[in-house]
Amino acid sequence: MSRDGAEYQRGLDGLDLAGRPVIHARNAPERCETVSLDAMMETQATSAVDLAYDRLTSQTVAKLMMTSGSTGEPKAVINTHGQIAANAKMIRSVWDVERLEALSQGPQVMVNFLPWSHTYGANAILHSMTDWGGTLYIDWGAPTPARLPEMLRNMREVSPTQHTTVPAAWAALATELEQDPALAKTFFKHLFVMAYGGASMGQDIYERIQKVAVATTGERISLSAGYGATETAPTASNVHWPNDTMGLIGLPLPGCEMKLAPVGEKFECRVRGPLVTQGYYRMPEKTAEAFDEEGYYKLGDAVKFVDPDHPEKGLAFDGRIAEEFKLANGTWVSAGTVRVQVVSAVDGALSDAVICGLNKDYITILGFLNEGWCQRHVGEALPLEDLVRHPRVAEAVREGLARHNARHPNAAARVRRVCLQDVPPRADAGEITEKGYINQSKAQELRAGDIDALYEDVSGPRFLDC
């Protein structure tokens, strides 16, 4: 299905659509069979619809949900009605529903842009709000330069009772809240809980948001975290208690069994229970690879106890196992961990980073600027190509990386050089996952020239030594 056939023509051209009609709201795409949404709406339902509903069971396939492809080729995950329903109830079961409804003094309200083509928006948001009986405003904006104004316009009009989104969106929102008191007043008016998921979030973003929350409301607001995958529909664990530390994944939800399996020097998180998929559509080999001998789904993430002596304090994210690599001297680098540390240390100037150094002597990064923050820092609404060459931006990035290196002087985390990117990550090229963060391997593939230049000691205003 495509909202605008012409807008998605490039993507449709890359698919084998033989025998598959494309549903569109406007502007029919070319070179494929099409059906307009208006025509579908005008079609009268028959008794066949009621019969189809009667045949539904907990094992009936509800949807095929594509993985983001952040660590490999996307796969179609089988989501059954039972799996989705169970996870919605599991999420709600850990919250004091009566207290939350009393705090909000009415039905739950959420404004959210996360796409329904991804498990976070389609399951964690849509189905949870449906189960809750709340109101979900569909946000056509997004934390991108082109769509951010629309996201902010919607947030100025609706005051949510809870707000959950990906770290990339929180980073963009933090910058806007800092410079727009009217937006902050509307946003925090009825808000009693915030949450993030899809990727690990830096402590700096949390602190910036809380500073505005205190200035606006006089108090901090808990920022929770959910953890899981497309294969777990999606939430396997969460932090459902007041929390001020980012990077935690909390405790497993009721009904979810969690195992920590040793993989190298770390522990991989594995889960089983009614929330876990039965496998990948028409991919028996990949399905078999995804589960261990005890039937646990292998999430591919490393986790650790926040306090080994007090496991009830929960678990913390410890990097993606697939994103780890070795330097030339054999030192292991946890790219996911370093990425969060770097962005946090730079404290606003960078929105994201790609960690490089496989089989090299040291770590370098591709740095993506937080354009709104940098424009405010230099005092001008300069375009990206000028910001990456501005001396004040360079100074802010250098100072942040100096802080990072002082905290992490070992070779496994110390950054030697950075190349500021004058072209933002492209979603249509696969550089941005639907979770809103950068696909590290795809970005390195497409920006190999800049990575080579980092290790060839190329100089220039975009290349900074740390």
Buried (B, 14 or more C-beta within 10 A) or exposed (E): EBEEBBEBBEEBEEEEBEEEEBBBEEBBBEEBEBBBBEEEEEEEEEEEEEEEEEEEEEEEEBBEBBBBBBBEEBBBBBBBBBBBBBBBBBBBEBBEEEEBBEBBEEEBBBBBBBEBEBBBBBBBBBBBBEBBEBBBBBBEBBBBEEBBEBBBEBBBEBBBBBBBBBBBBBBBBBBBBBEBEEBBBBBBEBBBBBBBBBBBBBBBBBBBBBBBBEEBBEEBBBBBBBBBBBBBBBBBBBBBEEBEBBBBBBBBBEEBBBBBEEBEEBBBBBBBBBBBBBBBBEBEEBBEEBBBEEEBBBBBBBBBBBEEEEEEBBBBBBBBBBBBBBBEEEBBBBBBBBBBBBBBBBBBBBBBBBBBBEEBEBBBBBBBBBBBBBBBBBEEEBEBEBBBBBEBBBEBBBBBBBBBBEEBEEBBBBBBBBBBBBEBBEBEEBBBBBBBBBBBBBBBEBBEEBBEBBBEEBEEEBBBEB
